[in-house]
């Protein structure tokens, strides 16, 4: 862990045994999400520079200590949050329930992102299908209890609503049924959540699914082979208003191909 990392950790408050309110719990999670996304961006920069096959093992990787710290804090947050939920009398009210569901979605998503941060193969994500299904079920519950205009509850200060969790499912979960459900929900998401533009994310997600699903040859329950999976997607402005989405094949890091796509903005690096 670098000195800068240590300084940032000192600035992060300890997770209490129980939160005084749902709003306080959301503020703590908000800070954690911001810190985790910084870690993910740093990992992506290293991955882009060295290439996935050049990584040392996670046990000696410089960012591993920070990753483990965040996983521990997220577990502590979950315990404190459940205690808070149990003591909240109006938990099922139309104002509180959406906030609770969104907090659970964000917590489950960022936990899964950290658990798979050093994935050396896209095949690893298949082991986390139950976690993807859990995130999707929570999101469906949120959508069913909230109108489209209020899918982004105002109580917490989350910039991350449902666009990032749904796109993460679509990009990394290869179970066809879950992917289809996630795509359907993403089309119902707010037009924008913080820096995330729904239509931009949707176009890239649909392109990735289209490329990968060609290899199933109509057998939806068949495991998607590693050679059919894409990874390390990145968006590059080509000039003249054109944008290219670059892909690499999982297991064959030496070959990169590009698909040109309309209407995509280049602010999606944190979820690719």
VENFENTA-V590086 format. One record per backbone hydrogen bond with DSSP energy under -1.0 kcal/mol. NH is the residue of the N-H (numbers start at 1). CO is the residue of the C=O. If there is no record, write none. Layout:
NH	CO
NH	CO
//
This chain:
6	2
7	3
8	4
9	5
10	6
11	7
25	21
26	22
27	23
28	24
29	25
30	26
31	27
32	28
33	29
34	30
35	31
36	32
37	33
38	34
39	35
40	36
41	37
42	38
43	39
44	40
45	41
46	42
47	43
48	44
49	45
50	46
51	47
54	51
55	52
60	57
64	61
67	63
68	64
69	65
70	66
71	67
72	68
73	69
74	70
75	71
76	72
77	73
78	74
79	75
80	76
81	77
82	78
83	79
84	80
85	81
86	82
87	83
88	85
93	90
97	93
100	96
101	97
102	98
103	99
104	100
105	101
106	102
107	103
108	104
109	105
110	106
111	107
112	108
113	109
114	110
115	111
116	112
117	114
119	116
124	121
125	122
126	123
127	124
128	125
129	126
132	128
133	129
134	130
135	131
136	132
137	133
138	134
139	135
140	136
141	137
142	138
143	139
144	140
145	141
150	147
151	148
166	162
167	163
168	164
169	165
170	166
171	167
172	168
173	169
179	175
180	176
181	177
182	178
183	179
184	180
185	181
186	182
187	183
188	185
189	186
193	196
196	193
198	191
201	197
202	198
203	199
204	200
205	201
206	202
207	203
208	204
209	205
210	206
211	207
212	208
213	209
215	212
216	213
219	216
222	219
228	225
229	226
231	248
234	246
236	244
238	242
242	239
244	236
245	259
246	234
247	257
248	231
250	229
252	249
255	252
257	247
259	245
261	243
271	268
//
